[in-house]
Amino acid sequence: MNSEPLEGVHAPEHLKLHHIGFVVFSIQESVEGFARSVDATWDGNVVFDAIQKVRVTFFKGRNPTDPLIELVEPSGPASPVASFVERGGGLHHLCYEVPDLEAHLNFCKSVGAKIICPPVPAVAFGGRRIAWAVTRNRLLMEFLER
């Protein structure tokens, strides 16, 4: 396996792991056990995002530098995560906060990732835009503009 960087391709700077997303059938049924299992605190806030067709909530770890943990619940059968939850749900994606969303998506394309959802505003992040990509290794990545 070659771990050398691709010729002429440089990873973007200032990436920050923002959150780790898990898909669940029901936030209300999952929240208590989930928070306890990852030793996190929950503020009780659940956000509906009509664009993404999901409800989401976030947990904060005990260490302030830890990434957030997100629970994602499909809002109905048309939700992009509905089929994932039907297969049992679980670990779904990593989300990185990036300073320049378009530049980062160009980098992703240059290393063979496929952009599966172009930038759209996200209710859970106050309208900041997000985009989705899947890597050659089938890792689903969400990118949040800083």
TIVO-2410 file (N, C-alpha, C; in nm, 3 decimals):
# residues 146
REC num residu      c1      c2      c3 atome chaine
REC   1      M   0.084  -0.117   0.000     N      A
REC   1      M   0.000   0.000   0.000    CA      A
REC   1      M   0.089   0.124   0.000     C      A
REC   2      N   0.060   0.216  -0.086     N      A
REC   2      N   0.139   0.338  -0.098    CA      A
REC   2      N   0.074   0.447  -0.015     C      A
REC   3      S   0.147   0.501   0.083     N      A
REC   3      S   0.092   0.606   0.167    CA      A
REC   3      S   0.145   0.744   0.128     C      A
REC   4      E   0.215   0.751   0.017     N      A
REC   4      E   0.267   0.879  -0.031    CA      A
REC   4      E   0.151   0.963  -0.084     C      A
REC   5      P   0.157   1.097  -0.065     N      A
REC   5      P   0.051   1.182  -0.121    CA      A
REC   5      P   0.053   1.176  -0.273     C      A
REC   6      L  -0.063   1.199  -0.333     N      A
REC   6      L  -0.072   1.202  -0.478    CA      A
REC   6      L   0.009   1.320  -0.530     C      A
REC   7      E   0.076   1.299  -0.642     N      A
REC   7      E   0.158   1.403  -0.703    CA      A
REC   7      E   0.074   1.527  -0.733     C      A
REC   8      G   0.116   1.640  -0.680     N      A
REC   8      G   0.049   1.767  -0.707    CA      A
REC   8      G  -0.081   1.790  -0.631     C      A
REC   9      V  -0.121   1.695  -0.545     N      A
REC   9      V  -0.245   1.708  -0.469    CA      A
REC   9      V  -0.208   1.729  -0.323     C      A
REC  10      H  -0.258   1.837  -0.267     N      A
REC  10      H  -0.227   1.868  -0.128    CA      A
REC  10      H  -0.356   1.874  -0.047     C      A
REC  11      A  -0.355   1.806   0.066     N      A
REC  11      A  -0.473   1.807   0.153    CA      A
REC  11      A  -0.499   1.949   0.203     C      A
REC  12      P  -0.624   1.985   0.211     N      A
REC  12      P  -0.658   2.118   0.261    CA      A
REC  12      P  -0.613   2.135   0.407     C      A
REC  13      E  -0.587   2.256   0.443     N      A
REC  13      E  -0.547   2.285   0.580    CA      A
REC  13      E  -0.670   2.322   0.662     C      A
REC  14      H  -0.654   2.315   0.791     N      A
REC  14      H  -0.754   2.361   0.888    CA      A
REC  14      H  -0.883   2.281   0.884     C      A
REC  15      L  -0.874   2.151   0.860     N      A
REC  15      L  -0.992   2.066   0.873    CA      A
REC  15      L  -1.012   2.036   1.020     C      A
REC  16      K  -1.135   2.037   1.063     N      A
REC  16      K  -1.166   2.006   1.202    CA      A
REC  16      K  -1.280   1.905   1.205     C      A
REC  17      L  -1.257   1.792   1.274     N      A
REC  17      L  -1.366   1.696   1.290    CA      A
REC  17      L  -1.475   1.761   1.374     C      A
REC  18      H  -1.588   1.786   1.315     N      A
REC  18      H  -1.698   1.857   1.382    CA      A
REC  18      H  -1.789   1.760   1.456     C      A
REC  19      H  -1.832   1.654   1.386     N      A
REC  19      H  -1.918   1.555   1.452    CA      A
REC  19      H  -1.912   1.420   1.381     C      A
REC  20      I  -1.961   1.321   1.454     N      A
REC  20      I  -1.973   1.185   1.404    CA      A
REC  20      I  -2.122   1.153   1.406     C      A
REC  21      G  -2.175   1.114   1.291     N      A
REC  21      G  -2.319   1.093   1.278    CA      A
REC  21      G  -2.360   0.947   1.285     C      A
REC  22      F  -2.465   0.921   1.362     N      A
REC  22      F  -2.525   0.789   1.375    CA      A
REC  22      F  -2.671   0.798   1.336     C      A
REC  23      V  -2.717   0.703   1.256     N      A
REC  23      V  -2.857   0.698   1.218    CA      A
REC  23      V  -2.930   0.606   1.314     C      A
REC  24      V  -3.044   0.654   1.365     N      A
REC  24      V  -3.126   0.578   1.458    CA      A
REC  24      V  -3.270   0.579   1.411     C      A
REC  25      F  -3.346   0.479   1.452     N      A
REC  25      F  -3.488   0.473   1.418    CA      A
REC  25      F  -3.564   0.584   1.487     C      A
REC  26      S  -3.531   0.611   1.615     N      A
REC  26      S  -3.601   0.712   1.693    CA      A
REC  26      S  -3.502   0.780   1.787     C      A
REC  27      I  -3.493   0.911   1.777     N      A
REC  27      I  -3.408   0.986   1.869    CA      A
REC  27      I  -3.457   0.967   2.012     C      A
REC  28      Q  -3.588   0.983   2.033     N      A
REC  28      Q  -3.643   0.974   2.168    CA      A
REC  28      Q  -3.616   0.838   2.233     C      A
REC  29      E  -3.623   0.732   2.154     N      A
REC  29      E  -3.599   0.598   2.208    CA      A
REC  29      E  -3.450   0.568   2.226     C      A
REC  30      S  -3.365   0.640   2.159     N      A
REC  30      S  -3.222   0.611   2.161    CA      A
REC  30      S  -3.140   0.702   2.250     C      A
REC  31      V  -3.193   0.821   2.277     N      A
REC  31      V  -3.111   0.927   2.334    CA      A
REC  31      V  -3.052   0.894   2.471     C      A
REC  32      E  -3.130   0.841   2.562     N      A
REC  32      E  -3.080   0.818   2.697    CA      A
REC  32      E  -2.966   0.717   2.699     C      A
REC  33      G  -2.988   0.602   2.638     N      A
REC  33      G  -2.884   0.499   2.635    CA      A
REC  33      G  -2.762   0.543   2.557     C      A
REC  34      F  -2.785   0.617   2.450     N      A
REC  34      F  -2.673   0.662   2.368    CA      A
REC  34      F  -2.586   0.760   2.446     C      A
REC  35      A  -2.648   0.858   2.509     N      A
REC  35      A  -2.572   0.958   2.586    CA      A
REC  35      A  -2.494   0.890   2.698     C      A
REC  36      R  -2.556   0.795   2.765     N      A
REC  36      R  -2.489   0.724   2.872    CA      A
REC  36      R  -2.370   0.642   2.819     C      A
REC  37      S  -2.387   0.578   2.706     N      A
REC  37      S  -2.282   0.491   2.653    CA      A
REC  37      S  -2.159   0.567   2.605     C      A
REC  38      V  -2.176   0.693   2.566     N      A
REC  38      V  -2.062   0.772   2.521    CA      A
REC  38      V  -2.024   0.880   2.623     C      A
REC  39      D  -2.085   0.872   2.743     N      A
REC  39      D  -2.058   0.966   2.851    CA      A
REC  39      D  -2.066   1.111   2.803     C      A
REC  40      A  -2.182   1.142   2.744     N      A
REC  40      A  -2.202   1.275   2.686    CA      A
REC  40      A  -2.323   1.342   2.748     C      A
REC  41      T  -2.333   1.471   2.730     N      A
REC  41      T  -2.449   1.546   2.777    CA      A
REC  41      T  -2.537   1.583   2.658     C      A
REC  42      W  -2.667   1.592   2.685     N      A
REC  42      W  -2.764   1.624   2.581    CA      A
REC  42      W  -2.850   1.739   2.629     C      A
REC  43      D  -2.869   1.840   2.544     N      A
REC  43      D  -2.948   1.957   2.582    CA      A
REC  43      D  -3.097   1.942   2.552     C      A
REC  44      G  -3.138   1.829   2.492     N      A
REC  44      G  -3.279   1.806   2.462    CA      A
REC  44      G  -3.328   1.868   2.334     C      A
REC  45      N  -3.242   1.939   2.262     N      A
REC  45      N  -3.282   2.007   2.139    CA      A
REC  45      N  -3.281   1.910   2.021     C      A
REC  46      V  -3.395   1.898   1.954     N      A
REC  46      V  -3.407   1.818   1.831    CA      A
REC  46      V  -3.447   1.913   1.720     C      A
REC  47      V  -3.375   1.908   1.609     N      A
REC  47      V  -3.396   2.000   1.498    CA      A
REC  47      V  -3.451   1.923   1.378     C      A
REC  48      F  -3.558   1.975   1.318     N      A
REC  48      F  -3.613   1.918   1.195    CA      A
REC  48      F  -3.553   1.993   1.077     C      A
REC  49      D  -3.496   1.921   0.982     N      A
REC  49      D  -3.440   1.981   0.861    CA      A
REC  49      D  -3.520   1.929   0.742     C      A
REC  50      A  -3.607   2.014   0.688     N      A
REC  50      A  -3.693   1.975   0.576    CA      A
REC  50      A  -3.611   1.949   0.449     C      A
REC  51      I  -3.499   2.018   0.432     N      A
REC  51      I  -3.416   1.997   0.313    CA      A
REC  51      I  -3.353   1.857   0.316     C      A
REC  52      Q  -3.300   1.820   0.433     N      A
REC  52      Q  -3.235   1.689   0.447    CA      A
REC  52      Q  -3.335   1.577   0.477     C      A
REC  53      K  -3.458   1.615   0.514     N      A
REC  53      K  -3.565   1.520   0.548    CA      A
REC  53      K  -3.526   1.433   0.668     C      A
REC  54      V  -3.472   1.499   0.771     N      A
REC  54      V  -3.430   1.429   0.892    CA      A
REC  54      V  -3.458   1.515   1.014     C      A
REC  55      R  -3.457   1.451   1.130     N      A
REC  55      R  -3.450   1.518   1.259    CA      A
REC  55      R  -3.314   1.482   1.317     C      A
REC  56      V  -3.249   1.581   1.378     N      A
REC  56      V  -3.115   1.557   1.433    CA      A
REC  56      V  -3.105   1.615   1.573     C      A
REC  57      T  -3.013   1.558   1.649     N      A
REC  57      T  -2.978   1.611   1.779    CA      A
REC  57      T  -2.831   1.587   1.802     C      A
REC  58      F  -2.772   1.664   1.892     N      A
REC  58      F  -2.628   1.655   1.915    CA      A
REC  58      F  -2.597   1.635   2.063     C      A
REC  59      F  -2.493   1.557   2.089     N      A
REC  59      F  -2.440   1.535   2.222    CA      A
REC  59      F  -2.304   1.600   2.232     C      A
REC  60      K  -2.272   1.650   2.351     N      A
REC  60      K  -2.139   1.705   2.377    CA      A
REC  60      K  -2.066   1.609   2.469     C      A
REC  61      G  -1.941   1.580   2.434     N      A
REC  61      G  -1.857   1.497   2.519    CA      A
REC  61      G  -1.813   1.575   2.642     C      A
REC  62      R  -1.758   1.504   2.738     N      A
REC  62      R  -1.710   1.568   2.861    CA      A
REC  62      R  -1.590   1.658   2.834     C      A
REC  63      N  -1.510   1.622   2.733     N      A
REC  63      N  -1.393   1.701   2.697    CA      A
REC  63      N  -1.437   1.803   2.591     C      A
REC  64      P  -1.418   1.933   2.616     N      A
REC  64      P  -1.467   2.034   2.521    CA      A
REC  64      P  -1.403   2.025   2.382     C      A
REC  65      T  -1.291   1.957   2.368     N      A
REC  65      T  -1.228   1.945   2.236    CA      A
REC  65      T  -1.281   1.824   2.158     C      A
REC  66      D  -1.363   1.741   2.220     N      A
REC  66      D  -1.420   1.626   2.150    CA      A
REC  66      D  -1.515   1.671   2.040     C      A
REC  67      P  -1.522   1.596   1.930     N      A
REC  67      P  -1.624   1.628   1.830    CA      A
REC  67      P  -1.763   1.598   1.889     C      A
REC  68      L  -1.864   1.660   1.833     N      A
REC  68      L  -2.001   1.632   1.873    CA      A
REC  68      L  -2.040   1.493   1.821     C      A
REC  69      I  -2.142   1.436   1.882     N      A
REC  69      I  -2.203   1.312   1.833    CA      A
REC  69      I  -2.343   1.352   1.787     C      A
REC  70      E  -2.377   1.314   1.666     N      A
REC  70      E  -2.508   1.348   1.609    CA      A
REC  70      E  -2.592   1.222   1.595     C      A
REC  71      L  -2.718   1.231   1.638     N      A
REC  71      L  -2.815   1.126   1.608    CA      A
REC  71      L  -2.904   1.179   1.496     C      A
REC  72      V  -2.924   1.097   1.396     N      A
REC  72      V  -3.003   1.134   1.278    CA      A
REC  72      V  -3.120   1.037   1.268     C      A
REC  73      E  -3.238   1.092   1.262     N      A
REC  73      E  -3.361   1.013   1.250    CA      A
REC  73      E  -3.431   1.050   1.121     C      A
REC  74      P  -3.469   0.953   1.039     N      A
REC  74      P  -3.543   0.989   0.917    CA      A
REC  74      P  -3.677   1.051   0.953     C      A
REC  75      S  -3.719   1.152   0.876     N      A
REC  75      S  -3.847   1.217   0.903    CA      A
REC  75      S  -3.962   1.149   0.829     C      A
REC  76      G  -3.930   1.049   0.751     N      A
REC  76      G  -4.032   0.976   0.677    CA      A
REC  76      G  -3.967   0.886   0.574     C      A
REC  77      P  -4.047   0.815   0.498     N      A
REC  77      P  -3.992   0.719   0.401    CA      A
REC  77      P  -3.910   0.781   0.288     C      A
REC  78      A  -3.929   0.911   0.261     N      A
REC  78      A  -3.853   0.978   0.155    CA      A
REC  78      A  -3.717   1.029   0.203     C      A
REC  79      S  -3.688   1.011   0.330     N      A
REC  79      S  -3.561   1.057   0.385    CA      A
REC  79      S  -3.444   0.980   0.324     C      A
REC  80      P  -3.332   1.049   0.297     N      A
REC  80      P  -3.215   0.979   0.243    CA      A
REC  80      P  -3.160   0.872   0.337     C      A
REC  81      V  -3.193   0.877   0.467     N      A
REC  81      V  -3.142   0.777   0.560    CA      A
REC  81      V  -3.245   0.669   0.594     C      A
REC  82      A  -3.363   0.673   0.533     N      A
REC  82      A  -3.468   0.576   0.564    CA      A
REC  82      A  -3.423   0.433   0.536     C      A
REC  83      S  -3.360   0.410   0.422     N      A
REC  83      S  -3.317   0.272   0.391    CA      A
REC  83      S  -3.202   0.229   0.482     C      A
REC  84      F  -3.119   0.324   0.525     N      A
REC  84      F  -3.009   0.293   0.616    CA      A
REC  84      F  -3.064   0.247   0.751     C      A
REC  85      V  -3.166   0.315   0.801     N      A
REC  85      V  -3.223   0.276   0.930    CA      A
REC  85      V  -3.297   0.143   0.919     C      A
REC  86      E  -3.354   0.115   0.802     N      A
REC  86      E  -3.420  -0.015   0.781    CA      A
REC  86      E  -3.321  -0.131   0.790     C      A
REC  87      R  -3.195  -0.102   0.757     N      A
REC  87      R  -3.090  -0.205   0.767    CA      A
REC  87      R  -3.025  -0.207   0.905     C      A
REC  88      G  -3.082  -0.134   1.000     N      A
REC  88      G  -3.033  -0.136   1.136    CA      A
REC  88      G  -2.969  -0.007   1.184     C      A
REC  89      G  -2.942   0.087   1.093     N      A
REC  89      G  -2.881   0.213   1.132    CA      A
REC  89      G  -2.739   0.196   1.180     C      A
REC  90      G  -2.692   0.290   1.259     N      A
REC  90      G  -2.557   0.284   1.314    CA      A
REC  90      G  -2.470   0.396   1.263     C      A
REC  91      L  -2.338   0.374   1.274     N      A
REC  91      L  -2.241   0.474   1.230    CA      A
REC  91      L  -2.267   0.508   1.084     C      A
REC  92      H  -2.280   0.638   1.054     N      A
REC  92      H  -2.321   0.679   0.921    CA      A
REC  92      H  -2.219   0.767   0.851     C      A
REC  93      H  -2.166   0.870   0.920     N      A
REC  93      H  -2.076   0.963   0.851    CA      A
REC  93      H  -1.985   1.036   0.949     C      A
REC  94      L  -1.881   1.094   0.892     N      A
REC  94      L  -1.794   1.188   0.962    CA      A
REC  94      L  -1.818   1.324   0.901     C      A
REC  95      C  -1.821   1.427   0.984     N      A
REC  95      C  -1.840   1.563   0.935    CA      A
REC  95      C  -1.720   1.647   0.973     C      A
REC  96      Y  -1.662   1.710   0.872     N      A
REC  96      Y  -1.550   1.801   0.894    CA      A
REC  96      Y  -1.593   1.943   0.865     C      A
REC  97      E  -1.551   2.033   0.951     N      A
REC  97      E  -1.572   2.176   0.927    CA      A
REC  97      E  -1.456   2.225   0.842     C      A
REC  98      V  -1.488   2.297   0.734     N      A
REC  98      V  -1.385   2.342   0.640    CA      A
REC  98      V  -1.399   2.493   0.617     C      A
REC  99      P  -1.285   2.562   0.597     N      A
REC  99      P  -1.291   2.707   0.579    CA      A
REC  99      P  -1.349   2.750   0.444     C      A
REC 100      D  -1.331   2.669   0.340     N      A
REC 100      D  -1.376   2.704   0.205    CA      A
REC 100      D  -1.440   2.580   0.144     C      A
REC 101      L  -1.573   2.577   0.146     N      A
REC 101      L  -1.646   2.457   0.104    CA      A
REC 101      L  -1.618   2.421  -0.042     C      A
REC 102      E  -1.624   2.518  -0.132     N      A
REC 102      E  -1.602   2.487  -0.274    CA      A
REC 102      E  -1.461   2.435  -0.298     C      A
REC 103      A  -1.362   2.499  -0.237     N      A
REC 103      A  -1.223   2.453  -0.253    CA      A
REC 103      A  -1.207   2.312  -0.199     C      A
REC 104      H  -1.274   2.283  -0.089     N      A
REC 104      H  -1.261   2.148  -0.034    CA      A
REC 104      H  -1.328   2.045  -0.123     C      A
REC 105      L  -1.441   2.077  -0.179     N      A
REC 105      L  -1.507   1.984  -0.270    CA      A
REC 105      L  -1.422   1.960  -0.394     C      A
REC 106      N  -1.353   2.063  -0.443     N      A
REC 106      N  -1.261   2.044  -0.556    CA      A
REC 106      N  -1.148   1.949  -0.518     C      A
REC 107      F  -1.096   1.964  -0.396     N      A
REC 107      F  -0.993   1.872  -0.348    CA      A
REC 107      F  -1.049   1.729  -0.345     C      A
REC 108      C  -1.169   1.712  -0.292     N      A
REC 108      C  -1.229   1.578  -0.285    CA      A
REC 108      C  -1.237   1.514  -0.422     C      A
REC 109      K  -1.282   1.591  -0.521     N      A
REC 109      K  -1.290   1.538  -0.658    CA      A
REC 109      K  -1.152   1.500  -0.709     C      A
REC 110      S  -1.051   1.579  -0.674     N      A
REC 110      S  -0.916   1.553  -0.724    CA      A
REC 110      S  -0.857   1.423  -0.670     C      A
REC 111      V  -0.909   1.375  -0.556     N      A
REC 111      V  -0.858   1.250  -0.500    CA      A
REC 111      V  -0.958   1.136  -0.521     C      A
REC 112      G  -1.054   1.156  -0.610     N      A
REC 112      G  -1.143   1.048  -0.650    CA      A
REC 112      G  -1.271   1.034  -0.570     C      A
REC 113      A  -1.301   1.128  -0.483     N      A
REC 113      A  -1.429   1.123  -0.411    CA      A
REC 113      A  -1.539   1.172  -0.504     C      A
REC 114      K  -1.659   1.123  -0.481     N      A
REC 114      K  -1.775   1.163  -0.560    CA      A
REC 114      K  -1.863   1.253  -0.474     C      A
REC 115      I  -1.895   1.371  -0.526     N      A
REC 115      I  -1.984   1.463  -0.456    CA      A
REC 115      I  -2.126   1.412  -0.479     C      A
REC 116      I  -2.195   1.377  -0.372     N      A
REC 116      I  -2.329   1.320  -0.388    CA      A
REC 116      I  -2.439   1.419  -0.353     C      A
REC 117      C  -2.402   1.529  -0.288     N      A
REC 117      C  -2.497   1.636  -0.260    CA      A
REC 117      C  -2.421   1.768  -0.258     C      A
REC 118      P  -2.450   1.856  -0.353     N      A
REC 118      P  -2.381   1.986  -0.356    CA      A
REC 118      P  -2.422   2.071  -0.236     C      A
REC 119      P  -2.355   2.183  -0.214     N      A
REC 119      P  -2.383   2.266  -0.097    CA      A
REC 119      P  -2.529   2.310  -0.087     C      A
REC 120      V  -2.584   2.290   0.033     N      A
REC 120      V  -2.719   2.336   0.068    CA      A
REC 120      V  -2.715   2.391   0.210     C      A
REC 121      P  -2.806   2.484   0.244     N      A
REC 121      P  -2.810   2.534   0.381    CA      A
REC 121      P  -2.860   2.425   0.477     C      A
REC 122      A  -2.807   2.426   0.599     N      A
REC 122      A  -2.847   2.328   0.700    CA      A
REC 122      A  -2.910   2.398   0.820     C      A
REC 123      V  -3.031   2.360   0.852     N      A
REC 123      V  -3.105   2.420   0.963    CA      A
REC 123      V  -3.029   2.402   1.095     C      A
REC 124      A  -2.973   2.283   1.116     N      A
REC 124      A  -2.904   2.253   1.243    CA      A
REC 124      A  -2.781   2.341   1.266     C      A
REC 125      F  -2.731   2.402   1.160     N      A
REC 125      F  -2.611   2.485   1.171    CA      A
REC 125      F  -2.638   2.630   1.135     C      A
REC 126      G  -2.758   2.675   1.163     N      A
REC 126      G  -2.793   2.815   1.142    CA      A
REC 126      G  -2.785   2.861   0.998     C      A
REC 127      G  -2.809   2.771   0.904     N      A
REC 127      G  -2.806   2.806   0.763    CA      A
REC 127      G  -2.669   2.793   0.697     C      A
REC 128      R  -2.565   2.760   0.777     N      A
REC 128      R  -2.435   2.736   0.713    CA      A
REC 128      R  -2.453   2.618   0.617     C      A
REC 129      R  -2.379   2.622   0.508     N      A
REC 129      R  -2.397   2.519   0.406    CA      A
REC 129      R  -2.320   2.391   0.440     C      A
REC 130      I  -2.378   2.280   0.395     N      A
REC 130      I  -2.314   2.150   0.404    CA      A
REC 130      I  -2.313   2.088   0.265     C      A
REC 131      A  -2.223   1.994   0.244     N      A
REC 131      A  -2.218   1.915   0.121    CA      A
REC 131      A  -2.177   1.774   0.160     C      A
REC 132      W  -2.207   1.678   0.075     N      A
REC 132      W  -2.179   1.538   0.103    CA      A
REC 132      W  -2.095   1.478  -0.008     C      A
REC 133      A  -2.001   1.392   0.032     N      A
REC 133      A  -1.917   1.320  -0.063    CA      A
REC 133      A  -1.896   1.179  -0.012     C      A
REC 134      V  -1.868   1.090  -0.104     N      A
REC 134      V  -1.832   0.953  -0.067    CA      A
REC 134      V  -1.694   0.924  -0.128     C      A
REC 135      T  -1.606   0.869  -0.046     N      A
REC 135      T  -1.470   0.842  -0.091    CA      A
REC 135      T  -1.464   0.713  -0.171     C      A
REC 136      R  -1.350   0.688  -0.231     N      A
REC 136      R  -1.330   0.562  -0.304    CA      A
REC 136      R  -1.347   0.441  -0.214     C      A
REC 137      N  -1.320   0.460  -0.084     N      A
REC 137      N  -1.333   0.351   0.013    CA      A
REC 137      N  -1.472   0.345   0.075     C      A
REC 138      R  -1.567   0.418   0.016     N      A
REC 138      R  -1.707   0.418   0.059    CA      A
REC 138      R  -1.730   0.481   0.195     C      A
REC 139      L  -1.645   0.576   0.232     N      A
REC 139      L  -1.666   0.652   0.355    CA      A
REC 139      L  -1.752   0.773   0.321     C      A
REC 140      L  -1.864   0.786   0.390     N      A
REC 140      L  -1.953   0.898   0.368    CA      A
REC 140      L  -1.904   1.016   0.451     C      A
REC 141      M  -1.882   1.128   0.384     N      A
REC 141      M  -1.828   1.248   0.448    CA      A
REC 141      M  -1.925   1.364   0.429     C      A
REC 142      E  -1.945   1.437   0.537     N      A
REC 142      E  -2.021   1.561   0.531    CA      A
REC 142      E  -1.921   1.673   0.555     C      A
REC 143      F  -1.937   1.783   0.484     N      A
REC 143      F  -1.849   1.898   0.503    CA      A
REC 143      F  -1.936   2.018   0.537     C      A
REC 144      L  -1.898   2.085   0.644     N      A
REC 144      L  -1.970   2.200   0.695    CA      A
REC 144      L  -1.884   2.323   0.677     C      A
REC 145      E  -1.939   2.426   0.610     N      A
REC 145      E  -1.859   2.546   0.594    CA      A
REC 145      E  -1.848   2.619   0.726     C      A
REC 146      R  -1.728   2.669   0.750     N      A
REC 146      R  -1.700   2.740   0.876    CA      A
REC 146      R  -1.773   2.872   0.879     C      A
***
